[in-house]
Amino acid sequence: MDLSDRKKKILRAVIESYIQNAEPVGSKAVAEWAHLNVSSATIRNEMAYLEEHGYLEQPHTSAGRIPSPKGYRLYVNELMEDYKLSIQETQRINEALHLKMKALDRVIDEAGRVVAKLTQYPAFALAAGPERMTIRRFDLLLVEQNAFIAVVMTDSSTVRNKLFRLGEDLTESQLQMLGTLLNTGFTGLTLAELTPELARVAQHATREAYELIEMVVRFAAEVLEDLQKRPVHTAGIANLLEHPEYRSLERAQPLMSYLSDQDMAAFPLSVDPNHATDIVIGPENVADALKDSSVVMASYDMGDGMRGLIGVVGPTRMDYAKISARLAYFARGLSWVINQGGLPVPLPPDQEKEK
């Protein structure tokens, strides 16, 4: 159903007033906000229409209206204007992006903390590896007569190594043969495919050879399993209590517990590659704990086929345009820092023209 331009202006005025003030919006406030040259009665009739068709809601304690999830969705899709970051905001984000190139886990955790501080909402950050991850190559190095190092490289260029000590001596030629067997039979396989192949090899290899093969393949499986884990780092959960919607502990507790207990790991987090950010509003969330909240997400490039996700959780009243702009710029900056190793982060093309 298409709304008239006036109804859209009124809906936009209600949403933007509510975003700013967290109070139900009446016809007088709408008239001032939208600069409409019509009577208050006309505005009330239009607001009643928007309520009847599910775009607005009327709390029982007030004559004013508040946006519904359906109203927010129309606003996000059609009505909100792009938020232009100020020079001060880009400077703050660039300063925040001065992350030392630490272990990836530490970078992701720090990124979540920074976003929580920038937005004043709870933030989450995680790494999402390639859907299919395999072992690219095995290298074996003899260090003593009864010890060798196994080096495992994945198809995402991640390298892990481990020292193996044996109960008996091993020759260089035996180690070379072991390396050939591993690179012939166990490269290009996913974690799920390694165990069946190991069982097949067990039927043909000698006991001594199989024990060596099994040791290294089990290590390779541990590497793939570790890389496929995607712990969700959360930060700023207490920020919820700063917003009127969550000042009631009864309402805040389920969401705070959901974020604290790492349940976000089971939430299908993803961002459409054609969008700078994705916004999931209220009932659109699959998790019950998020039904009265919204999630704004952006993805960033971690290199080597890896993508990361960073986002915030807050009330459906959040300023989507501002949060989306900040999050998209931060994600671009994080990609730039990880892959280019320098600052400042270039502005988006549309803002670059306006400088």
C-alpha positions as a Markdown table, in Angstrom:
| # | Residue | x | y | z |
|---|---|---|---|---|
| 1 | Met | 0.0 | 0.0 | 0.0 |
| 2 | Asp | 1.4 | 3.4 | -1.0 |
| 3 | Leu | 1.1 | 6.3 | 1.4 |
| 4 | Ser | 0.6 | 9.8 | 0.3 |
| 5 | Asp | 3.5 | 12.3 | 0.6 |
| 6 | Arg | 1.7 | 14.0 | 3.5 |
| 7 | Lys | 1.3 | 10.8 | 5.4 |
| 8 | Lys | 4.9 | 9.9 | 4.8 |
| 9 | Lys | 6.0 | 13.4 | 6.1 |
| 10 | Ile | 3.9 | 12.9 | 9.2 |
| 11 | Leu | 5.2 | 9.4 | 9.8 |
| 12 | Arg | 8.8 | 10.7 | 9.4 |
| 13 | Ala | 8.1 | 13.5 | 11.8 |
| 14 | Val | 6.7 | 11.2 | 14.4 |
| 15 | Ile | 9.7 | 8.8 | 14.1 |
| 16 | Glu | 12.4 | 11.5 | 14.2 |
| 17 | Ser | 10.7 | 13.3 | 17.1 |
| 18 | Tyr | 10.4 | 10.1 | 19.0 |
| 19 | Ile | 14.1 | 9.2 | 18.2 |
| 20 | Gln | 15.2 | 12.5 | 19.7 |
| 21 | Asn | 12.8 | 12.7 | 22.7 |
| 22 | Ala | 11.7 | 9.2 | 23.6 |
| 23 | Glu | 8.2 | 10.6 | 24.2 |
| 24 | Pro | 4.9 | 9.9 | 22.4 |
| 25 | Val | 4.3 | 12.5 | 19.7 |
| 26 | Gly | 1.2 | 14.6 | 19.3 |
| 27 | Ser | -0.2 | 16.5 | 16.4 |
| 28 | Lys | 1.2 | 19.8 | 17.6 |
| 29 | Ala | 4.7 | 18.5 | 17.7 |
| 30 | Val | 4.2 | 16.9 | 14.2 |
| 31 | Ala | 3.1 | 20.2 | 12.8 |
| 32 | Glu | 6.2 | 22.0 | 14.1 |
| 33 | Trp | 8.5 | 19.2 | 13.1 |
| 34 | Ala | 7.2 | 18.6 | 9.6 |
| 35 | His | 6.4 | 22.3 | 8.8 |
| 36 | Leu | 3.0 | 21.3 | 7.4 |
| 37 | Asn | 0.5 | 24.0 | 6.5 |
| 38 | Val | -2.5 | 22.1 | 7.6 |
| 39 | Ser | -4.8 | 22.0 | 10.7 |
| 40 | Ser | -4.1 | 19.9 | 13.8 |
| 41 | Ala | -7.4 | 18.1 | 13.0 |
| 42 | Thr | -6.0 | 17.1 | 9.6 |
| 43 | Ile | -2.8 | 15.8 | 11.2 |
| 44 | Arg | -4.8 | 13.9 | 13.8 |
| 45 | Asn | -6.8 | 12.2 | 11.1 |
| 46 | Glu | -3.7 | 11.3 | 9.2 |
| 47 | Met | -2.1 | 9.9 | 12.3 |
| 48 | Ala | -5.2 | 7.9 | 13.1 |
| 49 | Tyr | -5.0 | 6.4 | 9.5 |
| 50 | Leu | -1.3 | 5.5 | 10.1 |
| 51 | Glu | -2.2 | 3.9 | 13.3 |
| 52 | Glu | -5.1 | 1.9 | 11.7 |
| 53 | His | -2.7 | 0.6 | 9.1 |
| 54 | Gly | 0.0 | -0.4 | 11.6 |
| 55 | Tyr | 2.6 | 2.3 | 11.1 |
| 56 | Leu | 2.0 | 4.0 | 14.5 |
| 57 | Glu | 1.0 | 2.8 | 17.9 |
| 58 | Gln | -0.8 | 4.7 | 20.7 |
| 59 | Pro | 0.4 | 3.9 | 24.3 |
| 60 | His | -2.7 | 3.6 | 26.6 |
| 61 | Thr | -1.3 | 6.3 | 28.9 |
| 62 | Ser | -0.9 | 9.0 | 26.3 |
| 63 | Ala | -2.7 | 10.8 | 23.5 |
| 64 | Gly | 0.5 | 10.8 | 21.4 |
| 65 | Arg | 1.7 | 8.2 | 19.0 |
| 66 | Ile | 4.9 | 6.2 | 18.8 |
| 67 | Pro | 6.3 | 4.3 | 15.7 |
| 68 | Ser | 5.6 | 0.6 | 15.2 |
| 69 | Pro | 8.1 | -1.9 | 13.8 |
| 70 | Lys | 6.2 | -1.6 | 10.5 |
| 71 | Gly | 6.6 | 2.2 | 10.6 |
| 72 | Tyr | 10.3 | 2.0 | 11.4 |
| 73 | Arg | 10.8 | -0.4 | 8.4 |
| 74 | Leu | 9.1 | 2.0 | 6.0 |
| 75 | Tyr | 11.3 | 4.8 | 7.5 |
| 76 | Val | 14.5 | 2.8 | 7.0 |
| 77 | Asn | 13.6 | 1.7 | 3.5 |
| 78 | Glu | 12.2 | 4.9 | 2.1 |
| 79 | Leu | 12.1 | 8.0 | 4.4 |
| 80 | Met | 15.3 | 8.5 | 6.3 |
| 81 | Glu | 18.0 | 10.7 | 4.8 |
| 82 | Asp | 21.6 | 9.7 | 4.6 |
| 83 | Tyr | 23.5 | 11.0 | 7.7 |
| 84 | Lys | 26.6 | 13.0 | 6.8 |
| 85 | Leu | 29.4 | 12.4 | 9.2 |
| 86 | Ser | 31.0 | 15.6 | 10.5 |
| 87 | Ile | 34.7 | 16.1 | 10.4 |
| 88 | Gln | 34.8 | 15.7 | 14.2 |
| 89 | Glu | 33.0 | 12.4 | 14.0 |
| 90 | Thr | 35.4 | 11.0 | 11.3 |
| 91 | Gln | 38.4 | 12.2 | 13.4 |
| 92 | Arg | 37.0 | 10.4 | 16.5 |
| 93 | Ile | 36.5 | 7.2 | 14.5 |
| 94 | Asn | 40.0 | 7.5 | 12.9 |
| 95 | Glu | 41.5 | 8.0 | 16.4 |
| 96 | Ala | 39.6 | 4.9 | 17.6 |
| 97 | Leu | 40.9 | 2.9 | 14.7 |
| 98 | His | 44.5 | 3.3 | 15.9 |
| 99 | Leu | 44.5 | -0.4 | 16.9 |
| 100 | Lys | 47.8 | -2.1 | 17.2 |
| 101 | Met | 48.0 | -5.2 | 15.0 |
| 102 | Lys | 47.5 | -7.6 | 17.8 |
| 103 | Ala | 46.2 | -11.2 | 17.7 |
| 104 | Leu | 43.0 | -11.2 | 15.6 |
| 105 | Asp | 40.8 | -12.1 | 18.6 |
| 106 | Arg | 42.1 | -9.0 | 20.5 |
| 107 | Val | 41.5 | -6.7 | 17.5 |
| 108 | Ile | 37.9 | -7.9 | 17.3 |
| 109 | Asp | 37.3 | -7.6 | 21.0 |
| 110 | Glu | 38.8 | -4.0 | 21.0 |
| 111 | Ala | 36.6 | -3.1 | 17.9 |
| 112 | Gly | 33.5 | -4.0 | 19.8 |
| 113 | Arg | 34.5 | -1.9 | 22.8 |
| 114 | Val | 35.2 | 1.1 | 20.6 |
| 115 | Val | 31.8 | 0.8 | 18.7 |
| 116 | Ala | 30.0 | 0.5 | 22.1 |
| 117 | Lys | 31.6 | 3.7 | 23.2 |
| 118 | Leu | 31.0 | 5.5 | 19.9 |
| 119 | Thr | 27.3 | 4.6 | 19.7 |
| 120 | Gln | 26.3 | 4.3 | 23.4 |
| 121 | Tyr | 24.6 | 1.0 | 22.6 |
| 122 | Pro | 25.7 | -2.6 | 23.3 |
| 123 | Ala | 28.0 | -3.8 | 20.5 |
| 124 | Phe | 29.0 | -7.1 | 19.2 |
| 125 | Ala | 31.9 | -8.2 | 16.9 |
| 126 | Leu | 32.9 | -11.5 | 15.4 |
| 127 | Ala | 34.9 | -13.1 | 12.7 |
| 128 | Ala | 33.2 | -15.2 | 10.0 |
| 129 | Gly | 35.5 | -17.5 | 8.1 |
| 130 | Pro | 35.0 | -19.0 | 4.7 |
| 131 | Glu | 32.1 | -21.5 | 4.6 |
| 132 | Arg | 34.5 | -24.2 | 3.3 |
| 133 | Met | 37.9 | -24.3 | 5.0 |
| 134 | Thr | 40.5 | -26.9 | 4.1 |
| 135 | Ile | 44.2 | -27.8 | 4.6 |
| 136 | Arg | 46.3 | -26.5 | 1.7 |
| 137 | Arg | 49.7 | -28.0 | 2.6 |
| 138 | Phe | 51.6 | -30.0 | 5.2 |
| 139 | Asp | 55.3 | -29.4 | 5.9 |
| 140 | Leu | 57.3 | -31.7 | 8.2 |
| 141 | Leu | 60.7 | -30.7 | 9.7 |
| 142 | Leu | 63.0 | -33.2 | 11.5 |
| 143 | Val | 64.4 | -31.5 | 14.6 |
| 144 | Glu | 65.8 | -34.5 | 16.5 |
| 145 | Gln | 66.0 | -38.2 | 15.8 |
| 146 | Asn | 62.8 | -38.7 | 17.7 |
| 147 | Ala | 61.0 | -35.4 | 17.2 |
| 148 | Phe | 59.6 | -33.4 | 14.3 |
| 149 | Ile | 57.6 | -30.3 | 13.7 |
| 150 | Ala | 54.4 | -30.4 | 11.6 |
| 151 | Val | 53.5 | -27.2 | 9.9 |
| 152 | Val | 49.9 | -26.9 | 8.6 |
| 153 | Met | 48.7 | -24.2 | 6.2 |
| 154 | Thr | 45.0 | -23.7 | 5.5 |
| 155 | Asp | 43.5 | -22.4 | 2.2 |
| 156 | Ser | 43.0 | -19.1 | 4.0 |
| 157 | Ser | 46.8 | -18.9 | 4.5 |
| 158 | Thr | 46.6 | -19.5 | 8.3 |
| 159 | Val | 49.7 | -21.4 | 9.5 |
| 160 | Arg | 49.9 | -23.5 | 12.6 |
| 161 | Asn | 52.7 | -25.7 | 13.8 |
| 162 | Lys | 53.2 | -28.4 | 16.5 |
| 163 | Leu | 56.2 | -30.3 | 17.9 |
| 164 | Phe | 55.7 | -34.1 | 18.0 |
| 165 | Arg | 58.0 | -36.3 | 20.2 |
| 166 | Leu | 58.1 | -40.0 | 19.4 |
| 167 | Gly | 59.0 | -43.1 | 21.3 |
| 168 | Glu | 61.4 | -44.2 | 18.6 |
| 169 | Asp | 63.7 | -42.7 | 16.0 |
| 170 | Leu | 62.6 | -41.4 | 12.6 |
| 171 | Thr | 64.7 | -40.9 | 9.5 |
| 172 | Glu | 64.6 | -38.1 | 7.1 |
| 173 | Ser | 63.4 | -40.3 | 4.3 |
| 174 | Gln | 60.5 | -41.7 | 6.5 |
| 175 | Leu | 59.5 | -38.1 | 7.3 |
| 176 | Gln | 59.5 | -37.2 | 3.6 |
| 177 | Met | 57.3 | -40.2 | 2.8 |
| 178 | Leu | 54.9 | -39.2 | 5.6 |
| 179 | Gly | 54.8 | -35.6 | 4.1 |
| 180 | Thr | 54.0 | -37.0 | 0.7 |
| 181 | Leu | 51.2 | -39.2 | 2.0 |
| 182 | Leu | 49.6 | -36.3 | 3.9 |
| 183 | Asn | 49.8 | -33.9 | 1.0 |
| 184 | Thr | 48.4 | -36.5 | -1.4 |
| 185 | Gly | 45.6 | -37.7 | 0.7 |
| 186 | Phe | 44.6 | -35.0 | 3.2 |
| 187 | Thr | 44.8 | -31.7 | 1.4 |
| 188 | Gly | 41.7 | -30.0 | 0.0 |
| 189 | Leu | 39.5 | -31.7 | 2.6 |
| 190 | Thr | 37.2 | -30.0 | 5.1 |
| 191 | Leu | 37.0 | -30.9 | 8.8 |
| 192 | Ala | 34.1 | -33.2 | 8.2 |
| 193 | Glu | 36.0 | -35.0 | 5.4 |
| 194 | Leu | 39.2 | -35.6 | 7.3 |
| 195 | Thr | 37.9 | -38.4 | 9.7 |
| 196 | Pro | 36.4 | -40.6 | 6.9 |
| 197 | Glu | 39.6 | -40.3 | 4.9 |
| 198 | Leu | 41.6 | -41.2 | 8.0 |
| 199 | Ala | 39.5 | -44.3 | 8.5 |
| 200 | Arg | 40.0 | -45.3 | 4.8 |
| 201 | Val | 43.8 | -45.0 | 5.1 |
| 202 | Ala | 43.8 | -47.1 | 8.3 |
| 203 | Gln | 42.7 | -50.1 | 6.2 |
| 204 | His | 45.8 | -50.0 | 4.0 |
| 205 | Ala | 48.6 | -48.4 | 6.0 |
| 206 | Thr | 51.0 | -50.2 | 8.4 |
| 207 | Arg | 50.4 | -49.7 | 12.1 |
| 208 | Glu | 53.5 | -47.5 | 12.5 |
| 209 | Ala | 52.7 | -45.4 | 9.5 |
| 210 | Tyr | 49.1 | -44.9 | 10.5 |
| 211 | Glu | 50.1 | -43.8 | 14.0 |
| 212 | Leu | 52.2 | -41.0 | 12.5 |
| 213 | Ile | 49.5 | -40.0 | 9.9 |
| 214 | Glu | 46.8 | -40.0 | 12.6 |
| 215 | Met | 48.9 | -37.7 | 14.9 |
| 216 | Val | 49.3 | -35.1 | 12.2 |
| 217 | Val | 45.8 | -35.3 | 10.8 |
| 218 | Arg | 44.3 | -35.0 | 14.3 |
| 219 | Phe | 46.3 | -31.8 | 14.7 |
| 220 | Ala | 45.1 | -30.5 | 11.3 |
| 221 | Ala | 41.5 | -31.2 | 12.4 |
| 222 | Glu | 42.1 | -29.2 | 15.6 |
| 223 | Val | 43.4 | -26.3 | 13.6 |
| 224 | Leu | 40.3 | -26.3 | 11.3 |
| 225 | Glu | 37.9 | -26.7 | 14.3 |
| 226 | Asp | 39.5 | -23.8 | 16.1 |
| 227 | Leu | 39.4 | -21.5 | 13.0 |
| 228 | Gln | 35.7 | -22.4 | 12.4 |
| 229 | Lys | 34.7 | -21.3 | 15.9 |
| 230 | Arg | 33.2 | -17.8 | 15.9 |
| 231 | Pro | 33.1 | -16.4 | 19.4 |
| 232 | Val | 31.0 | -13.3 | 19.7 |
| 233 | His | 32.6 | -10.4 | 21.6 |
| 234 | Thr | 30.1 | -8.2 | 23.3 |
| 235 | Ala | 30.8 | -4.8 | 25.0 |
| 236 | Gly | 28.9 | -2.0 | 26.6 |
| 237 | Ile | 25.9 | -4.1 | 27.7 |
| 238 | Ala | 25.3 | -1.8 | 30.6 |
| 239 | Asn | 24.7 | 1.0 | 28.0 |
| 240 | Leu | 21.1 | -0.4 | 27.7 |
| 241 | Leu | 20.2 | 1.0 | 31.1 |
| 242 | Glu | 20.9 | 4.6 | 29.8 |
| 243 | His | 17.9 | 4.3 | 27.4 |
| 244 | Pro | 14.3 | 4.8 | 28.7 |
| 245 | Glu | 13.1 | 1.6 | 27.1 |
| 246 | Tyr | 15.4 | -0.5 | 29.3 |
| 247 | Arg | 15.2 | 1.3 | 32.7 |
| 248 | Ser | 12.8 | -1.3 | 33.8 |
| 249 | Leu | 15.0 | -4.2 | 35.0 |
| 250 | Glu | 12.2 | -6.6 | 34.0 |
| 251 | Arg | 12.6 | -5.5 | 30.4 |
| 252 | Ala | 16.3 | -5.1 | 30.4 |
| 253 | Gln | 17.3 | -8.3 | 32.1 |
| 254 | Pro | 16.4 | -10.8 | 29.3 |
| 255 | Leu | 18.3 | -8.8 | 26.7 |
| 256 | Met | 21.3 | -8.3 | 28.9 |
| 257 | Ser | 21.4 | -12.0 | 29.7 |
| 258 | Tyr | 21.1 | -12.8 | 26.0 |
| 259 | Leu | 24.1 | -10.6 | 25.2 |
| 260 | Ser | 26.1 | -11.7 | 28.2 |
| 261 | Asp | 25.6 | -15.5 | 27.7 |
| 262 | Gln | 27.1 | -15.4 | 24.1 |
| 263 | Asp | 23.8 | -16.5 | 22.7 |
| 264 | Met | 24.5 | -14.1 | 19.8 |
| 265 | Ala | 26.7 | -16.9 | 18.4 |
| 266 | Ala | 23.6 | -18.8 | 17.5 |
| 267 | Phe | 21.9 | -15.8 | 15.9 |
| 268 | Pro | 22.1 | -15.8 | 12.0 |
| 269 | Leu | 24.3 | -12.7 | 11.6 |
| 270 | Ser | 25.0 | -11.6 | 8.1 |
| 271 | Val | 25.2 | -8.5 | 6.0 |
| 272 | Asp | 24.0 | -8.2 | 2.4 |
| 273 | Pro | 27.2 | -7.5 | 0.4 |
| 274 | Asn | 25.2 | -4.9 | -1.7 |
| 275 | His | 24.5 | -2.8 | 1.5 |
| 276 | Ala | 26.9 | -0.9 | 3.7 |
| 277 | Thr | 24.8 | -2.0 | 6.7 |
| 278 | Asp | 21.8 | -4.2 | 7.4 |
| 279 | Ile | 19.1 | -3.3 | 9.9 |
| 280 | Val | 16.8 | -5.8 | 11.6 |
| 281 | Ile | 13.9 | -4.2 | 13.4 |
| 282 | Gly | 12.0 | -5.7 | 16.3 |
| 283 | Pro | 9.9 | -8.7 | 15.3 |
| 284 | Glu | 12.1 | -9.3 | 12.3 |
| 285 | Asn | 14.6 | -10.8 | 14.7 |
| 286 | Val | 14.5 | -14.5 | 15.0 |
| 287 | Ala | 15.7 | -14.5 | 18.7 |
| 288 | Asp | 12.9 | -13.9 | 21.2 |
| 289 | Ala | 15.2 | -11.7 | 23.3 |
| 290 | Leu | 15.5 | -9.3 | 20.4 |
| 291 | Lys | 11.9 | -9.0 | 19.5 |
| 292 | Asp | 11.5 | -5.5 | 21.0 |
| 293 | Ser | 15.0 | -4.3 | 19.9 |
| 294 | Ser | 16.8 | -3.6 | 16.6 |
| 295 | Val | 20.1 | -4.8 | 15.3 |
| 296 | Val | 22.3 | -2.7 | 13.0 |
| 297 | Met | 25.3 | -4.6 | 11.4 |
| 298 | Ala | 28.2 | -3.9 | 9.0 |
| 299 | Ser | 30.8 | -6.2 | 7.7 |
| 300 | Tyr | 34.5 | -5.6 | 7.3 |
| 301 | Asp | 37.3 | -7.3 | 5.3 |
| 302 | Met | 39.8 | -9.3 | 7.3 |
| 303 | Gly | 41.8 | -10.5 | 4.3 |
| 304 | Asp | 42.5 | -14.1 | 3.2 |
| 305 | Gly | 38.8 | -14.7 | 2.5 |
| 306 | Met | 37.7 | -13.8 | 6.0 |
| 307 | Arg | 34.9 | -11.4 | 6.8 |
| 308 | Gly | 34.1 | -9.8 | 10.1 |
| 309 | Leu | 30.8 | -8.5 | 11.4 |
| 310 | Ile | 30.3 | -5.6 | 13.8 |
| 311 | Gly | 27.1 | -4.2 | 15.0 |
| 312 | Val | 24.9 | -2.7 | 17.8 |
| 313 | Val | 21.7 | -3.7 | 19.6 |
| 314 | Gly | 19.3 | -1.1 | 20.9 |
| 315 | Pro | 15.7 | 0.1 | 21.0 |
| 316 | Thr | 13.7 | 0.3 | 17.9 |
| 317 | Arg | 13.8 | 4.1 | 18.5 |
| 318 | Met | 17.5 | 4.3 | 17.7 |
| 319 | Asp | 18.7 | 6.9 | 15.2 |
| 320 | Tyr | 19.2 | 4.4 | 12.3 |
| 321 | Ala | 20.7 | 7.0 | 9.9 |
| 322 | Lys | 23.3 | 8.1 | 12.3 |
| 323 | Ile | 24.2 | 4.7 | 13.7 |
| 324 | Ser | 24.3 | 3.2 | 10.2 |
| 325 | Ala | 26.7 | 6.0 | 9.0 |
| 326 | Arg | 29.0 | 5.6 | 12.0 |
| 327 | Leu | 29.0 | 1.8 | 11.8 |
| 328 | Ala | 29.6 | 1.7 | 8.0 |
| 329 | Tyr | 32.5 | 4.2 | 8.3 |
| 330 | Phe | 34.0 | 2.2 | 11.2 |
| 331 | Ala | 33.8 | -1.1 | 9.3 |
| 332 | Arg | 35.4 | 0.5 | 6.2 |
| 333 | Gly | 38.1 | 1.9 | 8.5 |
| 334 | Leu | 38.7 | -1.5 | 10.2 |
| 335 | Ser | 39.0 | -3.1 | 6.7 |
| 336 | Trp | 41.5 | -0.3 | 5.7 |
| 337 | Val | 43.6 | -0.7 | 8.9 |
| 338 | Ile | 43.8 | -4.5 | 8.6 |
| 339 | Asn | 44.5 | -4.7 | 4.9 |
| 340 | Gln | 46.3 | -1.4 | 4.2 |
| 341 | Gly | 47.9 | -0.8 | 7.6 |
| 342 | Gly | 47.4 | 3.0 | 7.7 |
| 343 | Leu | 45.2 | 5.9 | 8.5 |
| 344 | Pro | 43.4 | 8.1 | 7.8 |
| 345 | Val | 40.5 | 6.2 | 6.3 |
| 346 | Pro | 39.2 | 7.7 | 3.0 |
| 347 | Leu | 35.8 | 9.2 | 3.1 |
| 348 | Pro | 32.9 | 7.5 | 1.2 |
| 349 | Pro | 32.8 | 8.7 | -2.4 |
| 350 | Asp | 29.6 | 10.8 | -1.9 |
| 351 | Gln | 31.2 | 12.7 | 1.0 |
| 352 | Glu | 34.5 | 13.1 | -0.7 |
| 353 | Lys | 32.9 | 15.2 | -3.4 |
| 354 | Glu | 31.5 | 17.6 | -0.7 |
| 355 | Lys | 34.8 | 18.4 | 0.9 |
